[in-house]
């Protein structure tokens, strides 16, 4: 077994290499709510959901009362010899006369090595109860922590500093094709913002499409998605949600070629909680998977129709 100091040194070396050559784009981990994560990352897991700010701005359009959402997750819990990898984000959304406005802050952290932050402002709107569209403006900022390795302070990668920020733009839309069938599309990082320190390292442009089908009399929602990211092979995903007790209890499962997921949710009037558990098929040993816990609080009396 690799001891912790050695593993941290290896992880830092890899991070340094990625920063220098752009071998792996920054901001790969999109802040995703527990509901969508449990359903294979579906962009149509729910409508009227502030937690979808960074995943699909169009899904925020159905919000009917102000709400706050907070989530924290830990990647590959218990993975031996590696420091904590975690992600958290907080969102507040509220309907206005013109549409729904939402603001959010997300943070990804590799303990003592790397920190990525995303600040987002989204505006979305629903037309004719069938079409929804939204846009999110984001500021991406990441900071490396070379202080762990004395030799890193003289590395050319950090000659102009160890942090970089850039603006990015997302767009999402969905349309109800029937009372049960909905289709959607999301474009993320449309302008490919460059967050490289000394050489280009553009955040990856992403295109994700999805459909959802509701079987009302069984309380089921089925989803199917396809995600394409610059420089990578496209990946499909599927999800299933079962609703019980008038929408107060939900069970979810999902899968992609690389991950298996599951979870559930409870809704108590204004307060709700969601949980997601994800296993990466390439890292099935020596860890307890990725766990996401999201907490939601709604202000006011109006429930979100599709997110109940």
N, C-alpha and C positions, 0 to 999 in steps of 0.2 A: 504494500500500500504506500502511495506517495504521501510524505508528511506534508502538513499544512504550509509551512514556509516554501517548500519546493513547488507545491501546486500553485501557490499564489504567484511565484516567480514565473512559472510557465504561462499562467493565465495573463499576467502582465505583458510578457513577451509577445503573446499572440495579439493582445490588444494594440501594442505598439506597432506590430507588423501591419495590422489592418489600417491603422491611422496613416502609416507611411505610404502604402501602396493602394489603398482602397480595395483590398481583396474582398472585403465584406462591407456592404453599405451600412452606414449608420442608420439609426432609427428604424430597424427592422421590426421591432416589437410594438405594434399598434396598440394603444390602450383600448382594451375591449371589455365591455361589461360582462359580468358573470353569466347573464342569461344567454347572450350570443356565444360566449366561449363554450358553454356546456352543449350548444347545438352546432359545434363544428365551425364557429366563427361566422354564423349566418348574418347577413346584412338585413334580413327581413324577420329576425327573431321576434320583434315587436314594434308597434307603432306608438308614437307618443312616449318615447323613452329618452330621457336626457342622457343616459349612460352611453347612447350611440353617437355622441358628439364627434369623437375621433374616428369611429368606424363608418358611420353613414349619416351625414347631416340631415338627409331627408327624413329619417326616422324620428327626428326631434319635432317635426312639424305637427304631429297630432297631440302634442302636450296641451292639456286643457286647464291645468292649474299649476302654479309654481311648485317646483320640487328641487330638492338637493340630493345628490348621490355621491357616496364615497366608497372607494374600493381599494383593497390591498391584496396583493398576491405575492407568493414566493415561488420562484422557479426551482424545480428539482430539489425539493426539501430533503435534507439529509444526505445529499451527495457528498461522499467522503473526500476530504482534502481540499475542498473548494470553499471560498468565502460565500457569503449570502448574496444571491441574485434576487432582487425584488423589484416590484413595480407597484405604484399606487397612483390614483388620480381622484380628483374631486371636481364635480360639475354642479352648476346651478342653472336652471332653465325656467323661463317664464313666458307665457303667452302675452302678446301685445295686440293692439288694433291692426297692425300691419302684418304680423306673423309671430313666430316664436324666436326668442333670443336666448342663447345659451353661452355660458363662458365656462372654461375648464382649465385645470392645470394637471399635467401628468408628469410622473418622474420614474425613470428606470435607473437602477443603481447596481453596479457590481462592486461590492463592498471594498472600499479603499482603492479602487482602480479606475472606475469610469462612472460618470453621472450624466444622464440625458434628461432634459426637461422639455416639455411641450406646453405652450400656452395657446389656447384656442378660443376663438370667438365665432359662433355660428349663427346664421339667420336662415330660417326655413319657413315654408308656407304651404298650406294645402289649398288646392283649387277644386271646386265642384265635388268635394268629398271622394275624389277618385285619384287625383294626381297630386303628388307631393315632391317638392324640390328644395334643396338647401345647399348652402355654401359655407365652408369653414376656412377662416384665415388663421394660420398657425405661425408661431415663432418657435423654431427649433434651436436648441442650444445644448451643446455637450462639452464636458470638461474632463480631461484626463488627469490622473493624479500620479505624476512621475516621481513624487517624493519618496515612494517606497523603494526605489532603486537609485542609489547615488549616481550611477553611471548615466541614468536617463536624463539628468539635468543638463548634460552636455550634448545630448543627441540632437542632430539637425532637425528632427521632426518638431521639436519644441522651441526652435530658435525664435519664433514669433509668438510664443505663448502656448498654453496647453488647452485653450478653449476656443470655440467658434460657434457663431449663431447665424441663422438665415431664416427668411420668411418662406412659407409654403402655402399652397392653396388646394383645397379639396372641393369636389362637387358630387352631389348625390341626387338621385331621382327615383321615384317609384310610382307605379300606376296600378290601380285595381282593374284587372281585366274582366273580373266577374265578382259576384258576391263572395267567392271562396278563393279565387286565384289572383295573386299579386306578383308583379315582376319589378325588379329594381336593378340599378347600376350605380357604381361609385367609382370616381376617379380620384386617387390620392396623390399628393405631391406633383400636381400637374406641371409646375415650373421646374421640377428637379433641382431644388435648392442645394447649393454646394456648401457642405459643412466640413470640408477638408482643411487640415492645418497648413500643410505646405504643398500638397498636391490635391487635385480634384477628388472629391469624395461626395458625389451627389446622393441625396436621399432617394431611394428607389421610387420610380413612378409605378403606381399600382392601378390595375383595373379589376374590379370585382363585379360579377353579375350574379343575380340570384332570383329564385322564384319561391313562393310559399303557397301552400294549399291547406285550407282549413276544412276539417270535417266536423262541422258544428255539433251534430248529434252524438258524436263520440268524444267531443272535447279534445280533438287532436289538431296539431299544426305540424305539417311536414315541410321541410325546407331543403333546397338544393342550391349550391353555390359553385362558382368557378373563379379562382383567383389567379391573375397573371401579374408577375412582378418582373421588372426589368432584369434581364440577364438570367432568369430562372425559368424552369419548366412550369407550365400552368398546373394548378392543383385543384381538384374538385373537393367538395365537402357536402355532407348531408347532416340533417338534424331532425329531431322529433321531440315534440313537447306534448305532454298529457296534462290536461287541466281537470281538477277535481274541486268539489265544494264551492261551486259558483265562482271559480277563479281565485280562491284563496290559497289553494295548494297546487303546485306544479312540479312535474318530474320531467327531466330532459336528458337526452343522450345525443351524441354526435360523433362523427368520424371524418378524418381526412386521410390521405395516403400516409401521413407521418404521425398522426395523433388519434387517440381515442379519448372521448370526453363524456362527462355525465354531471348531473347535479340536480338542483331543485330550487324552489322558491316558496316563500310564505308571505302573504299579504294580510296585514291587520289594519284595515281602514287606511289611515294616513301613513303608517309605518310598514316597510317591507324589507325582506332580506333575501338575497340570492347567493347560491353557492355553486361553484364549478370545480371539477376535478379533471385534470388532463394528464394523460400518460403519453410520452413520446416513445414510439416503438424502437427508436435507436438508443434510448437510455432507460431501459426497463429495469436494470439492476442497480443496486446501491443507492436508490433514492425513492422517495415516496410520492413522486410526481409533483405537478404544479397545482396549487390550491388558490382559488379566488373567492373572496367573500365581499359582497357588495351590500351596502345599506342605503335605503331610500326613505326620504321623508317628504310627504306631499303637504303643501300649505293650502288651505282652502278645502272646499267640500266636493269639488268636481273630480271624479275619477277619470283617468285616461282610458278611453274606450278600448283600445286594442292592447293596452299594457296591463289590464286588470288581471 
